[in-house]
Amino acid sequence: MMNSDQTIVESLKATRKPLKVAEASEIIGIHPVTAYKWAKDGKMPSLRLGGAVRIDPQALARWVEERSL
């Protein structure tokens, strides 16, 4: 998904389909359990589609940018 020349934010902005939590956690470099907890607690942008949790890559890119130094 992310090539070596792309930043995390660039990779997320180039993604058009909702991400599974495991995919999003891999991109931003956190454990999937942490990502599920953050999504559940509202600390990370997420949405429910049926019974599945999905991450909007554009919202996640903004979220990462807001937390970058």
CHARMM-style PDB file with segment names, atoms N, HN, CA, C and O in Angstrom:
ATOM      1  N   MET     1       0.822  -1.191   0.000  1.00  0.00      PROA
ATOM      2  CA  MET     1       0.000   0.000   0.000  1.00  0.00      PROA
ATOM      3  C   MET     1       0.865   1.254   0.000  1.00  0.00      PROA
ATOM      4  O   MET     1       0.626   2.167  -0.790  1.00  0.00      PROA
ATOM      5  N   MET     2       1.868   1.312   0.875  1.00  0.00      PROA
ATOM      6  HN  MET     2       2.062   0.570   1.517  1.00  0.00      PROA
ATOM      7  CA  MET     2       2.721   2.493   0.954  1.00  0.00      PROA
ATOM      8  C   MET     2       4.089   2.143   0.385  1.00  0.00      PROA
ATOM      9  O   MET     2       4.722   1.180   0.817  1.00  0.00      PROA
ATOM     10  N   ASN     3       4.548   2.941  -0.601  1.00  0.00      PROA
ATOM     11  HN  ASN     3       4.034   3.723  -0.952  1.00  0.00      PROA
ATOM     12  CA  ASN     3       5.894   2.679  -1.103  1.00  0.00      PROA
ATOM     13  C   ASN     3       6.895   3.494  -0.300  1.00  0.00      PROA
ATOM     14  O   ASN     3       6.512   4.386   0.457  1.00  0.00      PROA
ATOM     15  N   SER     4       8.166   3.191  -0.464  1.00  0.00      PROA
ATOM     16  HN  SER     4       8.477   2.467  -1.079  1.00  0.00      PROA
ATOM     17  CA  SER     4       9.207   3.787   0.377  1.00  0.00      PROA
ATOM     18  C   SER     4       9.367   5.297   0.176  1.00  0.00      PROA
ATOM     19  O   SER     4       9.954   5.968   1.024  1.00  0.00      PROA
ATOM     20  N   ASP     5       8.858   5.836  -0.923  1.00  0.00      PROA
ATOM     21  HN  ASP     5       8.381   5.291  -1.612  1.00  0.00      PROA
ATOM     22  CA  ASP     5       8.989   7.269  -1.191  1.00  0.00      PROA
ATOM     23  C   ASP     5       7.818   8.088  -0.651  1.00  0.00      PROA
ATOM     24  O   ASP     5       7.859   9.318  -0.700  1.00  0.00      PROA
ATOM     25  N   GLN     6       6.785   7.437  -0.142  1.00  0.00      PROA
ATOM     26  HN  GLN     6       6.752   6.438  -0.102  1.00  0.00      PROA
ATOM     27  CA  GLN     6       5.605   8.143   0.343  1.00  0.00      PROA
ATOM     28  C   GLN     6       5.648   8.310   1.857  1.00  0.00      PROA
ATOM     29  O   GLN     6       6.122   7.431   2.576  1.00  0.00      PROA
ATOM     30  N   THR     7       5.147   9.448   2.332  1.00  0.00      PROA
ATOM     31  HN  THR     7       4.762  10.162   1.747  1.00  0.00      PROA
ATOM     32  CA  THR     7       4.955   9.621   3.759  1.00  0.00      PROA
ATOM     33  C   THR     7       3.656   8.929   4.145  1.00  0.00      PROA
ATOM     34  O   THR     7       2.874   8.529   3.283  1.00  0.00      PROA
ATOM     35  N   ILE     8       3.440   8.794   5.427  1.00  0.00      PROA
ATOM     36  HN  ILE     8       4.076   9.118   6.127  1.00  0.00      PROA
ATOM     37  CA  ILE     8       2.200   8.188   5.908  1.00  0.00      PROA
ATOM     38  C   ILE     8       1.001   8.973   5.402  1.00  0.00      PROA
ATOM     39  O   ILE     8       0.039   8.387   4.905  1.00  0.00      PROA
ATOM     40  N   VAL     9       1.052  10.287   5.524  1.00  0.00      PROA
ATOM     41  HN  VAL     9       1.833  10.763   5.928  1.00  0.00      PROA
ATOM     42  CA  VAL     9      -0.071  11.131   5.113  1.00  0.00      PROA
ATOM     43  C   VAL     9      -0.313  11.025   3.609  1.00  0.00      PROA
ATOM     44  O   VAL     9      -1.459  10.923   3.172  1.00  0.00      PROA
ATOM     45  N   GLU    10       0.756  11.048   2.816  1.00  0.00      PROA
ATOM     46  HN  GLU    10       1.688  11.131   3.171  1.00  0.00      PROA
ATOM     47  CA  GLU    10       0.607  10.917   1.353  1.00  0.00      PROA
ATOM     48  C   GLU    10      -0.028   9.578   0.990  1.00  0.00      PROA
ATOM     49  O   GLU    10      -0.889   9.509   0.114  1.00  0.00      PROA
ATOM     50  N   SER    11       0.399   8.524   1.664  1.00  0.00      PROA
ATOM     51  HN  SER    11       1.099   8.580   2.376  1.00  0.00      PROA
ATOM     52  CA  SER    11      -0.161   7.205   1.413  1.00  0.00      PROA
ATOM     53  C   SER    11      -1.645   7.165   1.735  1.00  0.00      PROA
ATOM     54  O   SER    11      -2.436   6.618   0.967  1.00  0.00      PROA
ATOM     55  N   LEU    12      -2.025   7.744   2.868  1.00  0.00      PROA
ATOM     56  HN  LEU    12      -1.382   8.189   3.491  1.00  0.00      PROA
ATOM     57  CA  LEU    12      -3.433   7.775   3.249  1.00  0.00      PROA
ATOM     58  C   LEU    12      -4.259   8.603   2.277  1.00  0.00      PROA
ATOM     59  O   LEU    12      -5.359   8.199   1.900  1.00  0.00      PROA
ATOM     60  N   LYS    13      -3.738   9.767   1.864  1.00  0.00      PROA
ATOM     61  HN  LYS    13      -2.844  10.095   2.170  1.00  0.00      PROA
ATOM     62  CA  LYS    13      -4.478  10.629   0.939  1.00  0.00      PROA
ATOM     63  C   LYS    13      -4.667   9.973  -0.427  1.00  0.00      PROA
ATOM     64  O   LYS    13      -5.629  10.278  -1.131  1.00  0.00      PROA
ATOM     65  N   ALA    14      -3.760   9.078  -0.803  1.00  0.00      PROA
ATOM     66  HN  ALA    14      -2.978   8.830  -0.231  1.00  0.00      PROA
ATOM     67  CA  ALA    14      -3.858   8.392  -2.093  1.00  0.00      PROA
ATOM     68  C   ALA    14      -4.829   7.212  -2.040  1.00  0.00      PROA
ATOM     69  O   ALA    14      -5.199   6.668  -3.080  1.00  0.00      PROA
ATOM     70  N   THR    15      -5.238   6.817  -0.850  1.00  0.00      PROA
ATOM     71  HN  THR    15      -4.938   7.259  -0.004  1.00  0.00      PROA
ATOM     72  CA  THR    15      -6.127   5.669  -0.674  1.00  0.00      PROA
ATOM     73  C   THR    15      -7.571   6.118  -0.773  1.00  0.00      PROA
ATOM     74  O   THR    15      -7.957   7.105  -0.146  1.00  0.00      PROA
ATOM     75  N   ARG    16      -8.368   5.415  -1.543  1.00  0.00      PROA
ATOM     76  HN  ARG    16      -8.055   4.614  -2.053  1.00  0.00      PROA
ATOM     77  CA  ARG    16      -9.755   5.827  -1.774  1.00  0.00      PROA
ATOM     78  C   ARG    16     -10.785   4.942  -1.072  1.00  0.00      PROA
ATOM     79  O   ARG    16     -11.920   5.374  -0.875  1.00  0.00      PROA
ATOM     80  N   LYS    17     -10.424   3.727  -0.694  1.00  0.00      PROA
ATOM     81  HN  LYS    17      -9.501   3.376  -0.854  1.00  0.00      PROA
ATOM     82  CA  LYS    17     -11.410   2.840  -0.067  1.00  0.00      PROA
ATOM     83  C   LYS    17     -11.245   2.870   1.449  1.00  0.00      PROA
ATOM     84  O   LYS    17     -10.140   3.087   1.946  1.00  0.00      PROA
ATOM     85  N   PRO    18     -12.332   2.655   2.186  1.00  0.00      PROA
ATOM     86  CA  PRO    18     -12.207   2.590   3.640  1.00  0.00      PROA
ATOM     87  C   PRO    18     -11.232   1.482   4.030  1.00  0.00      PROA
ATOM     88  O   PRO    18     -11.188   0.425   3.400  1.00  0.00      PROA
ATOM     89  N   LEU    19     -10.461   1.738   5.065  1.00  0.00      PROA
ATOM     90  HN  LEU    19     -10.496   2.596   5.577  1.00  0.00      PROA
ATOM     91  CA  LEU    19      -9.449   0.787   5.509  1.00  0.00      PROA
ATOM     92  C   LEU    19      -9.982  -0.071   6.649  1.00  0.00      PROA
ATOM     93  O   LEU    19     -10.762   0.392   7.481  1.00  0.00      PROA
ATOM     94  N   LYS    20      -9.553  -1.313   6.674  1.00  0.00      PROA
ATOM     95  HN  LYS    20      -8.919  -1.690   5.998  1.00  0.00      PROA
ATOM     96  CA  LYS    20      -9.796  -2.149   7.843  1.00  0.00      PROA
ATOM     97  C   LYS    20      -8.882  -1.611   8.942  1.00  0.00      PROA
ATOM     98  O   LYS    20      -7.860  -0.990   8.653  1.00  0.00      PROA
ATOM     99  N   VAL    21      -9.244  -1.846  10.176  1.00  0.00      PROA
ATOM    100  HN  VAL    21     -10.075  -2.351  10.410  1.00  0.00      PROA
ATOM    101  CA  VAL    21      -8.444  -1.339  11.291  1.00  0.00      PROA
ATOM    102  C   VAL    21      -7.018  -1.878  11.221  1.00  0.00      PROA
ATOM    103  O   VAL    21      -6.069  -1.142  11.490  1.00  0.00      PROA
ATOM    104  N   ALA    22      -6.853  -3.144  10.867  1.00  0.00      PROA
ATOM    105  HN  ALA    22      -7.624  -3.742  10.648  1.00  0.00      PROA
ATOM    106  CA  ALA    22      -5.508  -3.728  10.764  1.00  0.00      PROA
ATOM    107  C   ALA    22      -4.676  -3.025   9.699  1.00  0.00      PROA
ATOM    108  O   ALA    22      -3.477  -2.819   9.889  1.00  0.00      PROA
ATOM    109  N   GLU    23      -5.300  -2.653   8.573  1.00  0.00      PROA
ATOM    110  HN  GLU    23      -6.273  -2.820   8.418  1.00  0.00      PROA
ATOM    111  CA  GLU    23      -4.581  -1.934   7.513  1.00  0.00      PROA
ATOM    112  C   GLU    23      -4.159  -0.547   8.002  1.00  0.00      PROA
ATOM    113  O   GLU    23      -3.019  -0.130   7.802  1.00  0.00      PROA
ATOM    114  N   ALA    24      -5.087   0.158   8.644  1.00  0.00      PROA
ATOM    115  HN  ALA    24      -6.014  -0.181   8.807  1.00  0.00      PROA
ATOM    116  CA  ALA    24      -4.783   1.504   9.143  1.00  0.00      PROA
ATOM    117  C   ALA    24      -3.687   1.458  10.205  1.00  0.00      PROA
ATOM    118  O   ALA    24      -2.793   2.304  10.220  1.00  0.00      PROA
ATOM    119  N   SER    25      -3.761   0.476  11.084  1.00  0.00      PROA
ATOM    120  HN  SER    25      -4.487  -0.212  11.072  1.00  0.00      PROA
ATOM    121  CA  SER    25      -2.762   0.386  12.143  1.00  0.00      PROA
ATOM    122  C   SER    25      -1.380   0.099  11.575  1.00  0.00      PROA
ATOM    123  O   SER    25      -0.378   0.604  12.082  1.00  0.00      PROA
ATOM    124  N   GLU    26      -1.324  -0.714  10.521  1.00  0.00      PROA
ATOM    125  HN  GLU    26      -2.138  -1.124  10.109  1.00  0.00      PROA
ATOM    126  CA  GLU    26      -0.037  -0.999   9.877  1.00  0.00      PROA
ATOM    127  C   GLU    26       0.549   0.263   9.244  1.00  0.00      PROA
ATOM    128  O   GLU    26       1.751   0.510   9.348  1.00  0.00      PROA
ATOM    129  N   ILE    27      -0.284   1.050   8.599  1.00  0.00      PROA
ATOM    130  HN  ILE    27      -1.260   0.850   8.515  1.00  0.00      PROA
ATOM    131  CA  ILE    27       0.180   2.268   7.936  1.00  0.00      PROA
ATOM    132  C   ILE    27       0.728   3.274   8.946  1.00  0.00      PROA
ATOM    133  O   ILE    27       1.778   3.875   8.718  1.00  0.00      PROA
ATOM    134  N   ILE    28       0.018   3.457  10.062  1.00  0.00      PROA
ATOM    135  HN  ILE    28      -0.835   2.969  10.247  1.00  0.00      PROA
ATOM    136  CA  ILE    28       0.465   4.467  11.019  1.00  0.00      PROA
ATOM    137  C   ILE    28       1.408   3.912  12.084  1.00  0.00      PROA
ATOM    138  O   ILE    28       1.914   4.661  12.920  1.00  0.00      PROA
ATOM    139  N   GLY    29       1.641   2.607  12.054  1.00  0.00      PROA
ATOM    140  HN  GLY    29       1.230   1.998  11.376  1.00  0.00      PROA
ATOM    141  CA  GLY    29       2.659   2.010  12.910  1.00  0.00      PROA
ATOM    142  C   GLY    29       2.257   1.763  14.351  1.00  0.00      PROA
ATOM    143  O   GLY    29       3.069   1.923  15.263  1.00  0.00      PROA
ATOM    144  N   ILE    30       1.004   1.371  14.559  1.00  0.00      PROA
ATOM    145  HN  ILE    30       0.345   1.241  13.818  1.00  0.00      PROA
ATOM    146  CA  ILE    30       0.570   1.009  15.907  1.00  0.00      PROA
ATOM    147  C   ILE    30       0.001  -0.402  15.873  1.00  0.00      PROA
ATOM    148  O   ILE    30      -0.316  -0.926  14.805  1.00  0.00      PROA
ATOM    149  N   HSD    31      -0.126  -1.012  17.037  1.00  0.00      PROA
ATOM    150  HN  HSD    31       0.131  -0.587  17.905  1.00  0.00      PROA
ATOM    151  CA  HSD    31      -0.673  -2.360  17.136  1.00  0.00      PROA
ATOM    152  C   HSD    31      -2.174  -2.314  16.828  1.00  0.00      PROA
ATOM    153  O   HSD    31      -2.850  -1.361  17.215  1.00  0.00      PROA
ATOM    154  N   PRO    32      -2.700  -3.327  16.140  1.00  0.00      PROA
ATOM    155  CA  PRO    32      -4.138  -3.328  15.821  1.00  0.00      PROA
ATOM    156  C   PRO    32      -5.041  -3.228  17.055  1.00  0.00      PROA
ATOM    157  O   PRO    32      -6.094  -2.593  16.995  1.00  0.00      PROA
ATOM    158  N   VAL    33      -4.647  -3.838  18.153  1.00  0.00      PROA
ATOM    159  HN  VAL    33      -3.791  -4.354  18.202  1.00  0.00      PROA
ATOM    160  CA  VAL    33      -5.465  -3.749  19.369  1.00  0.00      PROA
ATOM    161  C   VAL    33      -5.560  -2.299  19.837  1.00  0.00      PROA
ATOM    162  O   VAL    33      -6.622  -1.854  20.273  1.00  0.00      PROA
ATOM    163  N   THR    34      -4.462  -1.570  19.748  1.00  0.00      PROA
ATOM    164  HN  THR    34      -3.600  -1.932  19.393  1.00  0.00      PROA
ATOM    165  CA  THR    34      -4.459  -0.147  20.115  1.00  0.00      PROA
ATOM    166  C   THR    34      -5.389   0.629  19.191  1.00  0.00      PROA
ATOM    167  O   THR    34      -6.153   1.480  19.646  1.00  0.00      PROA
ATOM    168  N   ALA    35      -5.324   0.336  17.893  1.00  0.00      PROA
ATOM    169  HN  ALA    35      -4.704  -0.356  17.524  1.00  0.00      PROA
ATOM    170  CA  ALA    35      -6.188   1.030  16.928  1.00  0.00      PROA
ATOM    171  C   ALA    35      -7.659   0.764  17.215  1.00  0.00      PROA
ATOM    172  O   ALA    35      -8.470   1.689  17.170  1.00  0.00      PROA
ATOM    173  N   TYR    36      -8.020  -0.486  17.510  1.00  0.00      PROA
ATOM    174  HN  TYR    36      -7.361  -1.238  17.546  1.00  0.00      PROA
ATOM    175  CA  TYR    36      -9.413  -0.799  17.848  1.00  0.00      PROA
ATOM    176  C   TYR    36      -9.842  -0.039  19.105  1.00  0.00      PROA
ATOM    177  O   TYR    36     -10.952   0.491  19.160  1.00  0.00      PROA
ATOM    178  N   LYS    37      -8.969   0.016  20.114  1.00  0.00      PROA
ATOM    179  HN  LYS    37      -8.067  -0.414  20.069  1.00  0.00      PROA
ATOM    180  CA  LYS    37      -9.297   0.717  21.348  1.00  0.00      PROA
ATOM    181  C   LYS    37      -9.475   2.209  21.087  1.00  0.00      PROA
ATOM    182  O   LYS    37     -10.441   2.808  21.560  1.00  0.00      PROA
ATOM    183  N   TRP    38      -8.552   2.812  20.338  1.00  0.00      PROA
ATOM    184  HN  TRP    38      -7.768   2.325  19.954  1.00  0.00      PROA
ATOM    185  CA  TRP    38      -8.660   4.235  20.024  1.00  0.00      PROA
ATOM    186  C   TRP    38      -9.930   4.525  19.233  1.00  0.00      PROA
ATOM    187  O   TRP    38     -10.599   5.530  19.479  1.00  0.00      PROA
ATOM    188  N   ALA    39     -10.269   3.647  18.281  1.00  0.00      PROA
ATOM    189  HN  ALA    39      -9.726   2.831  18.081  1.00  0.00      PROA
ATOM    190  CA  ALA    39     -11.495   3.832  17.491  1.00  0.00      PROA
ATOM    191  C   ALA    39     -12.717   3.743  18.399  1.00  0.00      PROA
ATOM    192  O   ALA    39     -13.622   4.572  18.308  1.00  0.00      PROA
ATOM    193  N   LYS    40     -12.745   2.743  19.270  1.00  0.00      PROA
ATOM    194  HN  LYS    40     -12.010   2.069  19.343  1.00  0.00      PROA
ATOM    195  CA  LYS    40     -13.874   2.562  20.190  1.00  0.00      PROA
ATOM    196  C   LYS    40     -14.024   3.752  21.125  1.00  0.00      PROA
ATOM    197  O   LYS    40     -15.139   4.192  21.404  1.00  0.00      PROA
ATOM    198  N   ASP    41     -12.896   4.275  21.611  1.00  0.00      PROA
ATOM    199  HN  ASP    41     -11.990   3.917  21.385  1.00  0.00      PROA
ATOM    200  CA  ASP    41     -12.914   5.395  22.554  1.00  0.00      PROA
ATOM    201  C   ASP    41     -13.090   6.753  21.872  1.00  0.00      PROA
ATOM    202  O   ASP    41     -13.172   7.774  22.554  1.00  0.00      PROA
ATOM    203  N   GLY    42     -13.150   6.780  20.534  1.00  0.00      PROA
ATOM    204  HN  GLY    42     -13.084   5.950  19.980  1.00  0.00      PROA
ATOM    205  CA  GLY    42     -13.315   8.037  19.800  1.00  0.00      PROA
ATOM    206  C   GLY    42     -12.033   8.846  19.695  1.00  0.00      PROA
ATOM    207  O   GLY    42     -12.076  10.027  19.350  1.00  0.00      PROA
ATOM    208  N   LYS    43     -10.891   8.230  19.989  1.00  0.00      PROA
ATOM    209  HN  LYS    43     -10.856   7.271  20.270  1.00  0.00      PROA
ATOM    210  CA  LYS    43      -9.608   8.931  19.906  1.00  0.00      PROA
ATOM    211  C   LYS    43      -9.061   8.944  18.479  1.00  0.00      PROA
ATOM    212  O   LYS    43      -8.196   9.756  18.151  1.00  0.00      PROA
ATOM    213  N   MET    44      -9.563   8.051  17.639  1.00  0.00      PROA
ATOM    214  HN  MET    44     -10.266   7.392  17.906  1.00  0.00      PROA
ATOM    215  CA  MET    44      -9.124   7.944  16.244  1.00  0.00      PROA
ATOM    216  C   MET    44     -10.384   7.914  15.383  1.00  0.00      PROA
ATOM    217  O   MET    44     -11.354   7.248  15.745  1.00  0.00      PROA
ATOM    218  N   PRO    45     -10.392   8.622  14.247  1.00  0.00      PROA
ATOM    219  CA  PRO    45     -11.599   8.627  13.416  1.00  0.00      PROA
ATOM    220  C   PRO    45     -11.917   7.232  12.887  1.00  0.00      PROA
ATOM    221  O   PRO    45     -11.042   6.523  12.390  1.00  0.00      PROA
ATOM    222  N   SER    46     -13.186   6.854  13.004  1.00  0.00      PROA
ATOM    223  HN  SER    46     -13.898   7.429  13.407  1.00  0.00      PROA
ATOM    224  CA  SER    46     -13.611   5.539  12.521  1.00  0.00      PROA
ATOM    225  C   SER    46     -15.108   5.566  12.253  1.00  0.00      PROA
ATOM    226  O   SER    46     -15.807   6.498  12.652  1.00  0.00      PROA
ATOM    227  N   LEU    47     -15.586   4.543  11.580  1.00  0.00      PROA
ATOM    228  HN  LEU    47     -15.019   3.786  11.256  1.00  0.00      PROA
ATOM    229  CA  LEU    47     -17.009   4.415  11.333  1.00  0.00      PROA
ATOM    230  C   LEU    47     -17.380   2.946  11.326  1.00  0.00      PROA
ATOM    231  O   LEU    47     -16.544   2.081  11.064  1.00  0.00      PROA
ATOM    232  N   ARG    48     -18.614   2.682  11.611  1.00  0.00      PROA
ATOM    233  HN  ARG    48     -19.293   3.385  11.824  1.00  0.00      PROA
ATOM    234  CA  ARG    48     -19.124   1.314  11.579  1.00  0.00      PROA
ATOM    235  C   ARG    48     -19.921   1.119  10.293  1.00  0.00      PROA
ATOM    236  O   ARG    48     -20.799   1.914   9.957  1.00  0.00      PROA
ATOM    237  N   LEU    49     -19.598   0.064   9.598  1.00  0.00      PROA
ATOM    238  HN  LEU    49     -18.884  -0.581   9.871  1.00  0.00      PROA
ATOM    239  CA  LEU    49     -20.356  -0.342   8.405  1.00  0.00      PROA
ATOM    240  C   LEU    49     -20.886  -1.734   8.708  1.00  0.00      PROA
ATOM    241  O   LEU    49     -20.156  -2.723   8.634  1.00  0.00      PROA
ATOM    242  N   GLY    50     -22.158  -1.794   9.050  1.00  0.00      PROA
ATOM    243  HN  GLY    50     -22.751  -0.991   9.111  1.00  0.00      PROA
ATOM    244  CA  GLY    50     -22.693  -3.053   9.543  1.00  0.00      PROA
ATOM    245  C   GLY    50     -22.041  -3.344  10.878  1.00  0.00      PROA
ATOM    246  O   GLY    50     -22.083  -2.511  11.783  1.00  0.00      PROA
ATOM    247  N   GLY    51     -21.443  -4.506  11.012  1.00  0.00      PROA
ATOM    248  HN  GLY    51     -21.408  -5.183  10.276  1.00  0.00      PROA
ATOM    249  CA  GLY    51     -20.741  -4.849  12.242  1.00  0.00      PROA
ATOM    250  C   GLY    51     -19.253  -4.582  12.173  1.00  0.00      PROA
ATOM    251  O   GLY    51     -18.533  -4.829  13.140  1.00  0.00      PROA
ATOM    252  N   ALA    52     -18.785  -4.082  11.042  1.00  0.00      PROA
ATOM    253  HN  ALA    52     -19.370  -3.882  10.257  1.00  0.00      PROA
ATOM    254  CA  ALA    52     -17.349  -3.896  10.841  1.00  0.00      PROA
ATOM    255  C   ALA    52     -16.931  -2.454  11.150  1.00  0.00      PROA
ATOM    256  O   ALA    52     -17.676  -1.507  10.894  1.00  0.00      PROA
ATOM    257  N   VAL    53     -15.737  -2.312  11.700  1.00  0.00      PROA
ATOM    258  HN  VAL    53     -15.132  -3.081  11.907  1.00  0.00      PROA
ATOM    259  CA  VAL    53     -15.152  -0.989  11.929  1.00  0.00      PROA
ATOM    260  C   VAL    53     -14.255  -0.677  10.742  1.00  0.00      PROA
ATOM    261  O   VAL    53     -13.410  -1.488  10.363  1.00  0.00      PROA
ATOM    262  N   ARG    54     -14.438   0.494  10.160  1.00  0.00      PROA
ATOM    263  HN  ARG    54     -15.124   1.153  10.468  1.00  0.00      PROA
ATOM    264  CA  ARG    54     -13.617   0.926   9.038  1.00  0.00      PROA
ATOM    265  C   ARG    54     -13.082   2.324   9.326  1.00  0.00      PROA
ATOM    266  O   ARG    54     -13.654   3.084  10.108  1.00  0.00      PROA
ATOM    267  N   ILE    55     -11.967   2.637   8.671  1.00  0.00      PROA
ATOM    268  HN  ILE    55     -11.503   2.020   8.036  1.00  0.00      PROA
ATOM    269  CA  ILE    55     -11.304   3.917   8.848  1.00  0.00      PROA
ATOM    270  C   ILE    55     -11.303   4.648   7.511  1.00  0.00      PROA
ATOM    271  O   ILE    55     -10.850   4.109   6.501  1.00  0.00      PROA
ATOM    272  N   ASP    56     -11.813   5.876   7.509  1.00  0.00      PROA
ATOM    273  HN  ASP    56     -12.181   6.314   8.329  1.00  0.00      PROA
ATOM    274  CA  ASP    56     -11.759   6.725   6.311  1.00  0.00      PROA
ATOM    275  C   ASP    56     -10.317   7.225   6.181  1.00  0.00      PROA
ATOM    276  O   ASP    56      -9.840   7.943   7.060  1.00  0.00      PROA
ATOM    277  N   PRO    57      -9.615   6.861   5.106  1.00  0.00      PROA
ATOM    278  CA  PRO    57      -8.206   7.253   4.993  1.00  0.00      PROA
ATOM    279  C   PRO    57      -7.985   8.757   4.957  1.00  0.00      PROA
ATOM    280  O   PRO    57      -6.956   9.237   5.432  1.00  0.00      PROA
ATOM    281  N   GLN    58      -8.929   9.510   4.403  1.00  0.00      PROA
ATOM    282  HN  GLN    58      -9.765   9.120   4.017  1.00  0.00      PROA
ATOM    283  CA  GLN    58      -8.792  10.972   4.364  1.00  0.00      PROA
ATOM    284  C   GLN    58      -8.896  11.554   5.776  1.00  0.00      PROA
ATOM    285  O   GLN    58      -8.118  12.434   6.145  1.00  0.00      PROA
ATOM    286  N   ALA    59      -9.848  11.068   6.556  1.00  0.00      PROA
ATOM    287  HN  ALA    59     -10.480  10.354   6.256  1.00  0.00      PROA
ATOM    288  CA  ALA    59      -9.994  11.523   7.943  1.00  0.00      PROA
ATOM    289  C   ALA    59      -8.778  11.116   8.770  1.00  0.00      PROA
ATOM    290  O   ALA    59      -8.321  11.880   9.620  1.00  0.00      PROA
ATOM    291  N   LEU    60      -8.258   9.928   8.528  1.00  0.00      PROA
ATOM    292  HN  LEU    60      -8.629   9.307   7.837  1.00  0.00      PROA
ATOM    293  CA  LEU    60      -7.075   9.471   9.255  1.00  0.00      PROA
ATOM    294  C   LEU    60      -5.853  10.310   8.886  1.00  0.00      PROA
ATOM    295  O   LEU    60      -5.021  10.601   9.746  1.00  0.00      PROA
ATOM    296  N   ALA    61      -5.738  10.702   7.614  1.00  0.00      PROA
ATOM    297  HN  ALA    61      -6.414  10.466   6.916  1.00  0.00      PROA
ATOM    298  CA  ALA    61      -4.625  11.563   7.191  1.00  0.00      PROA
ATOM    299  C   ALA    61      -4.679  12.897   7.930  1.00  0.00      PROA
ATOM    300  O   ALA    61      -3.654  13.386   8.403  1.00  0.00      PROA
ATOM    301  N   ARG    62      -5.872  13.486   8.030  1.00  0.00      PROA
ATOM    302  HN  ARG    62      -6.704  13.088   7.645  1.00  0.00      PROA
ATOM    303  CA  ARG    62      -6.029  14.752   8.772  1.00  0.00      PROA
ATOM    304  C   ARG    62      -5.680  14.554  10.246  1.00  0.00      PROA
ATOM    305  O   ARG    62      -5.022  15.399  10.852  1.00  0.00      PROA
ATOM    306  N   TRP    63      -6.122  13.442  10.815  1.00  0.00      PROA
ATOM    307  HN  TRP    63      -6.657  12.755  10.323  1.00  0.00      PROA
ATOM    308  CA  TRP    63      -5.866  13.125  12.216  1.00  0.00      PROA
ATOM    309  C   TRP    63      -4.362  13.003  12.475  1.00  0.00      PROA
ATOM    310  O   TRP    63      -3.859  13.515  13.474  1.00  0.00      PROA
ATOM    311  N   VAL    64      -3.646  12.323  11.572  1.00  0.00      PROA
ATOM    312  HN  VAL    64      -4.055  11.907  10.760  1.00  0.00      PROA
ATOM    313  CA  VAL    64      -2.198  12.166  11.699  1.00  0.00      PROA
ATOM    314  C   VAL    64      -1.518  13.529  11.579  1.00  0.00      PROA
ATOM    315  O   VAL    64      -0.630  13.857  12.366  1.00  0.00      PROA
ATOM    316  N   GLU    65      -1.944  14.329  10.580  1.00  0.00      PROA
ATOM    317  HN  GLU    65      -2.665  14.063   9.940  1.00  0.00      PROA
ATOM    318  CA  GLU    65      -1.352  15.669  10.396  1.00  0.00      PROA
ATOM    319  C   GLU    65      -1.531  16.536  11.634  1.00  0.00      PROA
ATOM    320  O   GLU    65      -0.614  17.262  12.017  1.00  0.00      PROA
ATOM    321  N   GLU    66      -2.697  16.469  12.262  1.00  0.00      PROA
ATOM    322  HN  GLU    66      -3.442  15.879  11.950  1.00  0.00      PROA
ATOM    323  CA  GLU    66      -2.955  17.272  13.452  1.00  0.00      PROA
ATOM    324  C   GLU    66      -2.052  16.898  14.623  1.00  0.00      PROA
ATOM    325  O   GLU    66      -1.791  17.719  15.502  1.00  0.00      PROA
ATOM    326  N   ARG    67      -1.580  15.656  14.628  1.00  0.00      PROA
ATOM    327  HN  ARG    67      -1.792  14.989  13.914  1.00  0.00      PROA
ATOM    328  CA  ARG    67      -0.761  15.182  15.722  1.00  0.00      PROA
ATOM    329  C   ARG    67       0.725  15.173  15.411  1.00  0.00      PROA
ATOM    330  O   ARG    67       1.538  14.791  16.253  1.00  0.00      PROA
ATOM    331  N   SER    68       1.081  15.590  14.208  1.00  0.00      PROA
ATOM    332  HN  SER    68       0.421  15.900  13.524  1.00  0.00      PROA
ATOM    333  CA  SER    68       2.487  15.621  13.812  1.00  0.00      PROA
ATOM    334  C   SER    68       3.170  16.853  14.379  1.00  0.00      PROA
ATOM    335  O   SER    68       2.561  17.911  14.538  1.00  0.00      PROA
ATOM    336  N   LEU    69       4.417  16.692  14.672  1.00  0.00      PROA
ATOM    337  HN  LEU    69       4.911  15.833  14.543  1.00  0.00      PROA
ATOM    338  CA  LEU    69       5.193  17.820  15.207  1.00  0.00      PROA
ATOM    339  C   LEU    69       5.621  18.735  14.100  1.00  0.00      PROA
ATOM    340  OT1 LEU    69       6.284  19.742  14.352  1.00  0.00      PROA
TER     341      LEU     69
END
